[in-house]
Amino acid sequence: MNVFIIHAHPEEKSFSTTLKNIAVEYFNEQGNEVVVSDLYAMKFNPVGGSNDFEELSNKEFFKYQLEQVNAFNNNLFTHEVKQEMEKFLKADLVILNFPLWWFSVPAILKGWVDRIFAMGFAYGAGKGVYDSGAFKNKKAFCCLTTGGPEAAYGSNGKNGNLETILYHINHGMLYFVGMQTLPPFVGFSPARKTDEERNEVIEKYKLYLKNIGNHQPIF
Ligand SMILES: Cc1cc2nc3c(=O)[nH]c(=O)nc-3n(C[C@H](O)[C@H](O)[C@H](O)COP(=O)(O)OP(=O)(O)OC[C@H]3O[C@@H](n4cnc5c(N)ncnc54)[C@H](O)[C@@H]3O)c2cc1C
């Protein structure tokens, strides 16, 4: 199996990065091919725009999605975009690994999605979405950490239900392009935990990874 991890944390000693490393070690040990895009380490530019293209089809009025389709049809994506698309295409399992920022992914990861899940490549222009999506043979899930404790994300929690909070990622990004979206793994509030409690989270993640074949898509 080919595993592709898109990792978005600026600190290599963070707990989020530890979870990324756990997945790399686990899948390597199992004999899988693992590729990581460590977006901060790569200094990935998250700002989608005309910089994504070698050439524009319309220089008078920039329409991002139409330029994405044109670039897909005419091999006009810049090297940075093409490289990520190639890594993504090879993957059987895609992991978004990130700390929850403002109820979402950090901007650097949102920009990765804006630029790499391009119209023509990932959806539209003849390609379907959801169950008819281009990438229905791939599985994907989010591995995230939070600042708030688990209780704050329950049905009666002050932050609201985490499933609802993550809907725009799980449904609007991963499932939208057809991927079988597995339940997220959440490391709640690592900064408020003891080393022992953090180790328990690590063990829980290892178990989640060991059972990867048994998790059912959430949509
Ligand atoms: C812009 C912004 C917006 C945010 N928005 C939200 C939000 O909407 N909702 C929310 O809940 N939170 C939010 N937060 C908080 C954020 O989600 C958390 O700070 C983050 O997820 C915690 O994970 P971390 O990896 O950064 O933890 P860290 O602080 O890096 O790690 C916690 C501790 O784990 C230790 N650690 C690392 N590796 C190991 C290991 N192998 N074994 C044991 N210990 C280890 C570290 O040394 C550290 O002491 C936001 C933060 C920012 C900066």
The ligand as a Gaussian input file, in Angstrom:
#p B3LYP/6-31G(d) Opt

LIG

0 1
 C       -4.005000      29.686000      15.297000
 C       -4.511000      28.659000      16.263000
 C       -5.842000      28.333000      16.282000
 C       -6.328000      27.359000      17.142000
 N       -7.645000      27.008000      17.108000
 C       -8.097000      26.007000      17.897000
 C       -9.449000      25.553000      17.798000
 O      -10.245000      26.020000      17.003000
 N       -9.847000      24.553000      18.633000
 C       -9.001000      23.967000      19.543000
 O       -9.401000      23.040000      20.251000
 N       -7.712000      24.359000      19.623000
 C       -7.235000      25.348000      18.822000
 N       -5.910000      25.715000      18.879000
 C       -5.015000      24.936000      19.753000
 C       -4.313000      23.811000      18.979000
 O       -5.252000      22.974000      18.336000
 C       -3.477000      22.976000      19.924000
 O       -2.512000      23.808000      20.522000
 C       -2.765000      21.829000      19.218000
 O       -3.651000      21.003000      18.527000
 C       -2.024000      20.977000      20.228000
 O       -1.254000      20.023000      19.535000
 P        0.324000      20.234000      19.369000
 O        0.857000      19.137000      18.570000
 O        0.600000      21.618000      18.868000
 O        0.750000      20.103000      20.880000
 P        2.154000      20.497000      21.556000
 O        1.926000      21.679000      22.424000
 O        3.233000      20.556000      20.539000
 O        2.415000      19.208000      22.408000
 C        1.920000      19.039000      23.704000
 C        2.993000      18.373000      24.494000
 O        3.255000      17.055000      23.981000
 C        4.641000      16.814000      24.111000
 N        5.046000      15.707000      23.255000
 C        5.444000      15.718000      21.958000
 N        5.787000      14.504000      21.546000
 C        5.594000      13.678000      22.602000
 C        5.780000      12.269000      22.802000
 N        6.265000      11.464000      21.851000
 N        5.471000      11.739000      24.001000
 C        4.991000      12.531000      25.009000
 N        4.833000      13.863000      24.892000
 C        5.133000      14.429000      23.698000
 C        5.278000      18.159000      23.768000
 O        6.594000      18.244000      24.249000
 C        4.350000      19.109000      24.473000
 O        4.751000      19.327000      25.815000
 C       -5.425000      26.697000      18.039000
 C       -4.072000      27.050000      18.027000
 C       -3.619000      28.012000      17.154000
 C       -2.135000      28.340000      17.144000

